[in-house]
Amino acid sequence: MEKREAELFEKLKAGDESQINGLYHLYRNEFIHWCITNYSVDEEGAADLFQDTIIAFYFNVRNGILQELSSKLKTYIFAIGKNLALKKLRKEARMVANDDMVELNAAIQSIEIFEESDKKKAIAKLMTKIGEPCKSLLKLFYFDRFSMDAIATRLGYKNENVAKSQKLRCFNSLKKLALEHYDQDDL
């Protein structure tokens, strides 16, 4: 651990809350970039995660949970951030999966100008325009009812969370295509 980090940590342990500001500015930009790159969150979400991370870190120091660092301060802080980011992604994935299915079904059913077979043809046409890997991913999830873990394995994603993030991007692309190809009144 470098001298600056060690001093900052010791001052925080001693109750010097003014060090939080220094800590905040020391890692903020790097954390936000890292979070955006690794967890597919937007800048605002990454900034929120960083604030939550700093609060959790300070709580651990003030309550004696963290009494000495066995690694760099940055490593410890980024580990907290990683855990918070993964927790957020898991929570959002559960909510998004349910919302996506409702939204997709509503979009399909609300194209009132088409008869049932025409609605399916319209969605199939949009699915061909969306391209790979989105076409396969959405088909496996919505039509074949594969789990996200099975989709990750089948399509070669690193893990279930990466597959969930990709599914969200693909679904948003499909929704955008639908809005571009059909009048707002038709949807």
N, C-alpha and C positions, 0 to 999 in steps of 0.2 A: 504494500500500500504506500502510495506516495505521501510525502510530508504534509502537503496541503490537505489531502483527504483525512489524514490522521488528526491534524489539528482541528479541522472542522467537526469531525466525529466527537472528539473529546470535549469540545465546547458545547456541542448539542447535549451530550451526556450530563454536562454540568448545569444544563438548564438555560443556556444562551440561545434564546429563540431567534435572535437576529441572524443566526447562521443559516436558518431555513432559506432566507432570501438568496444567500450565496450559493447554497446547494441547488436551489431552484434554477438559477441562471447558469450554473456550471454544466448541467446535463440536459436542460430542457430541449434545445434544438436537436441535439443528437438523439435523444429519446424519441422525439416526435418523428424524425426521419426513420429511425429504426422501426418504430411501431407501424408507420404507414407501409413501409417496405415488407415487413414480416407478417403483419396481421390484417392487411387490406382494410384499414380503417381510414376515414378521412382526417384531415388536419385537426378539425375541431374535436373529433372523438379521441385522437391521439393526445391532444392537449388535456382533455378531461382525464384520460387515463394517467397522464403524468402527474396531474394534481392529486389524484387518488393515491398514486404510488408514493408521492412525497408525504402525504398525510399518514399512510400506513407505515412508512419508514419511521417518521417522527414518533408515531404511537409506539412502535416497537422499542425505540430508544428510550423514550420517557417512561415507559412501563417496565423497563428492565428486561424485556424479552431479548433484546440485542445488547449484550454488555461488552462484547469485543468482536472485532471483525477478523475473520480468518481469510478473507478475500479482499479485493479492492472494493471500495465504497460503491463505485459505479457498478460492479458486478452484482452486488447485493441489491441495489436499487433496481437495476434492469431485471433481476430475477423476480422481484415483487411485481414489476410492470408486466412481465411475461405471464405470471399467474393471473393477474387481473384481466389482461387482454384475453386470455383463453377462457376465463370464466364468463366474460362479456360475450365472446363469440358463441359459446355453448348456449347461453341464455337467448341470444338473438336468433340462433339457428332453430331453437325450439319454437319460438314465436313466429319466425318467418315461414317455417315449413307449414304450419297451420294456416297462416294468413295467405300464403301463396296458393295453396290448394283452393281455398275459398274464392280468392280473387280470380284465379284461372277459370274455375267453374263458372263464376259469375260472368266473366268476359265471354266465355263460349256461349252461355245461355242467353246473354243479352244482345247478341247480334240478331235482332228481330227480323231483319230483312231477308235472312236466309231460312230455308227449311232445315230440318235436322241434318240431313246428309250434306247440305251445302255448308253448314257450320263446320262440320268435320273437315270438309275439303278446304275451307278457308284456313283453319288452324294448320292442317297438313301443309298447305302452300307456304304459310309463314314459317313453319318448321324447316322447310327445305331452304328458305332464304336465310335462316339464321346461321346455317353452316355448322361445321364440327368445331369443337367437341360439344357445343351447346345442344345440337340436335340429339345426339346420343344420350347426353346427361339428362335432359328434360324428358326424353322418351322413357328412359330407365326409371326415373323417379315418379313421374305423373301417370304414365300409362302402364308400365310393367310393375310398378309398386316395389322397386328394389329399395333396400335400406341405403342410407348414405355410406355406411361402412362397405357394403357390397359394391356400390358404385365406385368408391375410391379404389378398391381392389381391382375391379374390372377395367376401369379407365386409366389406371396407373397413377392416381394422385397419391401424394405423400401420406395423407391420412384423411379421416372423415371430415375434419374441420376445413381442410383445403377444398374438398369436394363441395361442402356446404357453401363456402364463399363463392366458388365457381358457379354453383347452381343459382345463387342469388343474382350474380352478374348476368347469367344466361336468361333468367326469367325476366329481368329488367329489360334486356335487349329484345326479347320476344314481345313484351308489353309495348315497348317503343315502336316496334315494327307494326303492331296491330293498330296503334294510334295513328301512324303515318299512312297506313293503307286503307283505313276505314274512317268515315266521318265520325266525329265525336258523338253525334246523335245516334249513330248506328250501334255504338258500343254500350 
